[in-house]
Structure formats: C-alpha cells, structure tokens
Amino acid sequence: MVYSYQVVKFQTISFVQGIHWSQSVGDKGILYKSIKDPYSKLIVQSPNGSKKLYHVPKDRTVVVTSDIVHFLGESA
C-alpha cells in the first residue's frame, strides 16, 4: 500500500471511530495520532463543501494548524 503526504484545507474535520485517536497540543498545532490497526478514518470537508474520506495508518500523526490538515494517508 502506498501512502502519500496530504495537505488539505478544510472547514470541518471529523475523526471517524473517535475512540481510536489520541489528541495532544504541540508547537505546530493540534496533533492527532491514529492508534487503531490497520488504520483509522478521517473525513475532511473542504471550503467548497465537498467531503472526502481518508485512511490514516496506525501511529501516524495528523497535524491541524488553523484551517490546514497535514497527514500521511491515502484517499479512501
């Protein structure tokens, strides 16, 4: 499976299977880490209103800064 680095501008962000994410605050923004194997899911709603589902592998960190999400993952 190939994972690529994604940078997504968003209005709302939803973490599917919410109990499978850990959250912390770092100097780069809010950090979320997927703790479920093999992956957890992330829904990002873009400024144009479209929603997209992504798979984020276990132990990958999602960084949320203002209205941009940075993460390693793939479009579902």
C-alpha positions in Angstrom: 0.0 0.0 0.0 1.3 3.4 -0.9 0.8 6.4 1.4 1.3 9.9 0.3 1.7 13.2 2.2 -1.5 15.2 2.1 -2.0 18.8 2.9 -5.7 19.7 3.0 -7.5 23.0 3.6 -10.8 22.4 5.4 -13.8 23.9 7.1 -14.7 20.9 9.3 -12.8 17.8 10.2 -14.4 14.6 11.6 -12.4 11.7 13.0 -14.4 8.5 12.3 -14.1 5.9 15.1 -13.3 8.7 17.5 -12.1 6.4 20.3 -9.2 5.4 18.1 -7.4 8.8 18.1 -5.2 10.3 20.7 -5.0 14.1 20.9 -2.3 16.4 22.1 -1.2 20.0 21.6 2.2 20.6 20.2 4.1 23.7 19.0 2.9 23.0 15.4 -0.7 22.8 16.3 -3.2 20.2 17.5 -1.8 16.7 17.0 -4.0 13.6 16.5 -2.5 10.1 16.3 -4.2 7.1 14.9 -4.0 4.3 17.5 -6.1 1.6 15.7 -4.6 -1.0 13.5 -4.6 -1.1 10.5 -5.9 2.4 10.0 -8.3 5.0 11.2 -10.5 7.2 9.1 -10.7 10.9 8.7 -13.4 13.0 7.0 -12.3 16.4 5.7 -14.8 19.0 4.4 -13.2 21.4 2.1 -14.1 25.1 1.8 -16.1 24.3 -1.4 -18.3 22.0 0.7 -17.1 18.6 -0.7 -16.3 15.9 1.8 -13.5 13.4 1.4 -12.7 10.3 3.4 -9.1 9.4 4.1 -7.4 6.3 5.6 -4.6 7.1 8.1 -2.3 4.3 9.1 -1.7 3.4 12.7 0.8 5.5 14.6 0.7 8.3 12.0 0.3 11.8 13.3 -2.3 14.3 11.9 -1.3 17.9 12.4 -4.1 20.5 12.4 -3.0 24.1 12.1 -5.6 26.8 11.6 -7.5 25.5 8.6 -5.0 23.1 7.2 -4.6 19.4 7.9 -1.2 17.7 7.3 -1.0 13.9 7.4 0.3 10.8 5.9 -2.5 8.8 4.4 -4.5 7.9 1.3 -7.8 8.9 -0.1 -10.4 6.2 0.6 
